[in-house]
Amino acid sequence: TQANPGFSRGFAQETSLAVNPRNPRRILVSWIQDGRTTDTVMASRNGGRSFTPVFVPGLSACTGGAFQVASDPGVRFNSNGRIAYFSAIVVNNPASAAAAETGMFAFRSLNGGFSWSPPYVIQPATGQFWDLPVLTPHPRRPNKAYYVYDLRLPPDFLHGHSLFSSTTNGGQNWSPPRLL
């Protein structure tokens, strides 16, 4: 928490929700916790009556990762409900967009979000400001999913371009990002 200038105990923001299409009693919720200290995932087996907190390993320094903070979480289930995905930005030097070093991660879960794989690096940190990850599973092909995100360019970080990556094996591997 000392490395995170935005630390604010108990503050949560940017919530994401996923419901398993084959078993609606399985629900995942994620959000930015404590001012980007890490992203939190909560998993339910009973339609949201109760939730279990699940830390995503290797996401931020708080969960054993190399980056100071995490942001922009997203959770999704694939079309047959057997794979859950989690996507996020990891950040070093989070004090300003000009100094931030960001990367894009994807994780997968084979047990409804109660445990997660090590991170798959979609976009390594390059000293540029990568932002706004969105992971979308294919609606009919359970092993296919897509990941898009933006490169925001200085000096104003209001322009840039978007990149696209995909998986055909349930998130075990992802294609090299390509410019849209």
Residue pairs with C-beta under 8 A, 6 or more apart in sequence:
1 7
1 34
1 37
1 62
3 61
3 68
3 69
4 35
4 36
4 37
4 68
4 69
4 94
5 94
5 95
6 35
6 36
6 69
6 94
7 34
7 35
7 36
7 37
8 34
8 35
9 34
10 34
11 33
11 34
11 35
12 31
12 32
12 33
12 34
12 40
13 31
13 32
14 31
14 32
14 71
14 72
14 73
15 29
15 30
15 31
16 29
16 30
16 31
16 73
16 74
16 75
17 27
17 28
17 29
17 75
18 27
18 28
18 29
18 75
18 76
18 77
18 84
19 26
19 27
19 77
20 26
20 27
20 77
20 81
20 84
20 112
21 77
21 79
21 80
21 81
22 80
22 81
23 81
24 47
25 44
25 45
25 46
25 47
26 43
26 44
26 45
26 77
26 81
26 112
26 113
27 43
27 44
27 47
27 48
27 51
28 41
28 42
28 43
28 44
28 75
28 77
28 84
28 112
28 113
29 41
29 42
29 44
29 51
29 75
30 39
30 40
30 41
30 42
30 73
30 74
30 75
30 86
31 39
31 40
31 73
32 39
32 40
32 70
32 71
32 72
32 73
33 39
33 40
36 69
36 70
36 71
36 91
36 94
37 60
37 62
37 69
37 70
38 55
38 56
38 59
38 60
38 62
38 63
38 69
38 70
39 56
39 59
39 60
39 70
39 71
39 73
39 86
39 88
40 53
40 55
40 73
41 53
41 54
41 55
41 56
41 73
41 75
41 86
41 113
41 116
42 51
42 52
42 53
42 54
43 51
43 52
43 54
43 112
43 113
43 114
44 50
44 51
44 52
45 112
52 114
54 113
54 114
54 115
54 116
55 62
55 63
56 63
56 86
56 88
56 107
56 116
57 63
57 64
57 65
57 116
57 118
57 119
58 64
58 65
58 66
58 118
58 119
59 65
59 67
59 70
59 88
59 90
59 105
59 107
59 119
60 67
60 68
60 69
60 70
60 90
61 67
61 68
61 69
65 90
65 119
66 90
67 90
67 91
67 92
67 103
67 125
68 91
68 92
68 93
68 94
69 90
69 91
69 94
70 88
70 89
70 90
70 91
71 88
71 89
71 91
72 87
72 88
72 89
72 131
72 132
72 133
73 86
73 87
73 88
74 85
74 86
74 87
74 88
74 133
74 134
74 135
75 84
75 85
75 86
75 113
76 84
76 85
76 87
76 135
76 136
76 137
76 145
77 83
77 84
77 85
77 137
78 84
78 85
78 137
78 138
78 142
78 143
78 145
78 170
79 137
79 138
79 139
79 140
79 141
79 142
80 142
82 110
82 142
83 108
83 109
83 110
83 137
83 142
83 143
83 170
83 171
84 108
84 109
84 112
84 113
85 106
85 107
85 108
85 109
85 135
85 137
85 145
85 171
86 106
86 107
86 108
86 109
86 113
86 116
87 104
87 105
87 106
87 107
87 122
87 133
87 134
87 135
87 147
88 104
88 105
88 133
89 102
89 103
89 104
89 105
89 130
89 131
89 133
90 102
90 103
90 104
90 105
90 119
90 125
91 100
91 101
91 102
92 100
92 101
92 125
93 99
93 100
93 101
94 100
97 129
97 152
97 154
97 157
98 129
98 154
98 155
98 157
100 129
101 125
101 126
101 127
102 125
102 128
102 129
102 130
102 131
103 121
103 122
103 123
103 124
103 125
103 126
103 130
104 121
104 122
104 123
104 130
104 133
104 147
104 149
105 119
105 120
105 121
105 122
106 119
106 120
106 122
106 135
106 147
106 171
106 174
107 116
107 117
107 118
107 119
107 120
107 171
108 116
108 117
108 120
108 170
108 171
108 172
109 115
109 116
109 117
117 171
120 171
120 172
120 173
120 174
122 133
122 147
122 149
122 165
122 174
122 177
123 130
123 149
123 163
123 165
123 177
128 151
128 153
129 151
129 152
129 153
129 154
129 157
130 149
130 150
130 151
130 152
131 149
131 150
131 151
131 152
132 149
132 150
133 147
133 148
133 149
134 147
134 148
134 149
135 145
135 146
135 147
136 145
136 146
136 147
136 148
137 144
137 145
137 146
138 144
138 145
138 146
142 170
143 167
143 168
143 169
143 170
144 166
144 167
144 168
145 166
145 167
145 170
145 171
146 164
146 165
146 166
147 164
147 165
147 166
147 167
147 174
148 162
148 163
148 164
148 165
148 180
149 162
149 163
149 177
150 160
150 161
150 162
150 163
151 160
151 161
151 162
151 163
152 158
152 159
152 160
153 159
153 160
161 179
161 180
162 179
162 180
163 177
163 178
163 179
163 180
164 177
164 178
164 179
164 180
165 174
165 175
165 176
165 177
165 178
166 174
166 175
167 173
167 174
167 175
